[in-house]
Amino acid sequence: DADRLRGALAFSEACGAGEEAHREALSADEDDLDARYALGCCLAVAGKYEAALEEFLTVVKKDKSFRDEAARKAMVTIFGLLGSGHDLSSRYRRQLVIYL
């Protein structure tokens, strides 16, 4: 439970300027990994886990070592929040393995 709480707090901190600000940054530059990662964090805070996992997976696809594997670690945090048997955890874990 403590790890889950730390993960949720980390998402909240990384969200920073908010979902709309990060979406605007991505509309200007879709390769802005900082904005994409932060958007994923905002989506996770909002409980939009599938959308968050998709953003994090995109970061992993483009640069798996981004910020010391922050996107991969964020995905693992969401897997923990959802539980290992959750459909999203299973589906995105399989996709993540492809890019590592």
C-alpha angles and dihedrals in degrees: 000000000000091000090051091051091049089050092051091049091049090052091051093050093046092050087070111154093025140253097292094051091052092046089053091050090051092049087057094044120009090191093061098121093183091058093043092051092047090048089053089052092050091050091050091051088052091051092248091135100163092052090045092051090050092054092047091047090052089054091050091050091053098040119356092188094053109143093349093311093309094157093051090047090049090053091051089051090054090047087056092049092050097039128244094270095054115115093235091050092051095044098046094040088059091049093047092055090058092062100042 
